[in-house]
Amino acid sequence: MRLYGQGDNGVVVDALHDLPVATPHSGCPASGPQFVLWHGRQVFKRPGAQAA
């Protein structure tokens, strides 16, 4: 995947590469698997996207 940013935005996004995804804050519910799957299919265009 390629992400193009302008100015400081690209630098900030590049700094996140290979970092683990943050877990929800205490007391906040996690995203439901159906939403994670939808995001993988619709945003990242991965037909076989699976929830973690």
C-alpha positions in Angstrom: 0.0 0.0 0.0 1.2 3.5 -0.8 0.1 6.5 1.1 1.0 9.9 -0.2 1.0 12.9 2.2 2.0 16.5 1.9 4.2 18.2 4.3 4.2 17.0 7.9 1.3 14.6 7.3 3.4 12.2 5.3 6.1 12.3 8.0 3.6 11.5 10.7 2.1 8.6 8.8 5.5 7.2 7.8 6.4 7.2 11.5 3.5 4.8 12.2 4.7 2.1 9.8 5.1 -1.3 11.5 3.9 -0.1 14.8 1.2 -2.2 16.5 -2.4 -0.9 16.5 -3.5 0.6 19.7 -6.1 -1.1 21.8 -9.3 0.7 22.9 -9.0 3.0 26.0 -10.2 1.5 29.3 -14.0 1.5 29.4 -14.4 1.9 25.6 -15.7 -1.1 23.7 -13.6 -2.6 20.9 -14.9 -2.4 17.3 -17.1 -5.3 16.4 -15.5 -7.8 13.9 -18.1 -6.9 11.3 -16.8 -3.3 11.2 -13.2 -4.4 11.1 -14.0 -6.7 8.1 -16.0 -3.9 6.4 -13.1 -1.5 6.8 -10.6 -4.1 5.4 -12.8 -4.7 2.3 -14.0 -1.2 1.6 -11.1 1.0 2.7 -8.1 -1.2 2.1 -9.8 -3.2 -0.7 -8.7 -6.6 0.7 -11.4 -9.2 -0.3 -10.3 -11.7 2.3 -9.8 -9.2 5.2 -10.3 -10.9 8.5 -10.9 -9.5 12.0 -8.1 -10.0 14.5 
